[in-house]
Amino acid sequence: MDFDFATDDNCENPIINTSTAIVSLETIRMFLLQQDNVEEYVKLVGKIEKFFKIKKTSSMRQTNIDTYFH
């Protein structure tokens, strides 16, 4: 699949939720584990995954009703 995002300015990028991003990152991790000498990249994937999980946790926090009125 080839995507050319630069040619169509009218097309909006789809919103990807955190869970989908984490699953996609797991696919990348599996690919990297099949390669040689990629320990550094696997560590980077771990850092990105940590960021995603923090993002997911913060989006799940209960909001205060005052948030909607300020």
PLY file of the C-alpha trace (Angstrom):
ply
format ascii 1.0
element vertex 70
property float x
property float y
property float z
element edge 69
property int vertex1
property int vertex2
end_header
0.00 0.00 0.00
1.43 3.34 -1.02
-0.03 6.50 0.41
0.63 9.95 -0.98
-0.55 12.32 1.71
1.01 15.37 0.05
-1.24 15.38 -3.02
-4.63 15.68 -1.33
-4.91 18.60 1.08
-8.68 18.13 1.36
-8.34 14.67 2.90
-8.27 14.71 6.70
-6.01 12.28 8.50
-8.02 9.79 10.53
-7.88 10.08 14.30
-6.04 7.08 15.72
-6.79 6.15 19.30
-4.09 5.15 21.75
-5.07 1.48 21.81
-4.69 1.23 18.04
-1.30 2.94 18.21
-0.12 0.48 20.87
-1.20 -2.51 18.75
0.61 -1.05 15.73
3.71 -0.48 17.80
3.61 -4.13 18.85
3.71 -5.07 15.15
6.80 -2.91 14.75
8.39 -4.57 17.78
7.75 -8.03 16.31
9.32 -6.93 13.02
12.39 -5.57 14.79
12.84 -8.74 16.83
13.18 -10.64 13.57
16.10 -8.44 12.50
19.76 -8.52 13.53
21.47 -5.91 15.71
18.39 -3.84 16.50
18.53 -3.70 20.30
18.71 0.09 20.24
15.55 0.31 18.14
13.69 -2.16 20.35
14.54 0.10 23.31
13.17 3.09 21.40
9.94 1.22 20.74
9.73 0.59 24.49
10.07 4.32 25.16
7.37 5.14 22.63
5.11 2.47 24.13
5.61 4.00 27.58
4.56 7.39 26.17
1.44 5.84 24.62
0.47 4.17 27.89
0.90 7.43 29.81
-1.22 9.17 27.19
-3.89 6.46 27.46
-3.94 6.67 31.26
-4.23 10.44 31.26
-7.10 10.33 28.76
-8.97 7.89 31.00
-8.84 10.16 34.06
-12.15 11.23 35.47
-12.90 14.85 34.72
-14.37 17.33 37.12
-17.69 18.91 36.15
-16.10 22.34 36.62
-13.86 21.57 33.64
-16.84 21.91 31.31
-17.92 25.30 32.64
-14.67 27.28 32.53
0 1
1 2
2 3
3 4
4 5
5 6
6 7
7 8
8 9
9 10
10 11
11 12
12 13
13 14
14 15
15 16
16 17
17 18
18 19
19 20
20 21
21 22
22 23
23 24
24 25
25 26
26 27
27 28
28 29
29 30
30 31
31 32
32 33
33 34
34 35
35 36
36 37
37 38
38 39
39 40
40 41
41 42
42 43
43 44
44 45
45 46
46 47
47 48
48 49
49 50
50 51
51 52
52 53
53 54
54 55
55 56
56 57
57 58
58 59
59 60
60 61
61 62
62 63
63 64
64 65
65 66
66 67
67 68
68 69
